[in-house]
Amino acid sequence: MLNEAFDAEQRVSNAFFFLDYFLSLSTDSSFKINILAIDTISLTLSPSLTLIIFINRSNKPD
């Protein structure tokens, strides 16, 4: 159980590292808002999947 909690914490930490990386690359404010809107529960369950969904959504035409 302790290992599971550590793994979840590590995944969230990794996800936020990638969020920082993508935010630093982005000059589009709507992209930044979409990335920042990701909730911690989604990050804990599947950080990479959540990032892909939000990156794709940010590129959709209005």
Rosetta blueprint (number, residue, H / E / L):
1 M L
2 L H
3 N H
4 E H
5 A H
6 F H
7 D H
8 A H
9 E H
10 Q H
11 R H
12 V H
13 S H
14 N H
15 A H
16 F H
17 F H
18 F H
19 L H
20 D H
21 Y H
22 F H
23 L H
24 S H
25 L H
26 S L
27 T L
28 D L
29 S H
30 S H
31 F H
32 K H
33 I H
34 N H
35 I H
36 L H
37 A L
38 I L
39 D L
40 T H
41 I H
42 S H
43 L H
44 T H
45 L H
46 S L
47 P H
48 S H
49 L H
50 T H
51 L H
52 I H
53 I H
54 F H
55 I H
56 N H
57 R H
58 S H
59 N L
60 K L
61 P L
62 D L
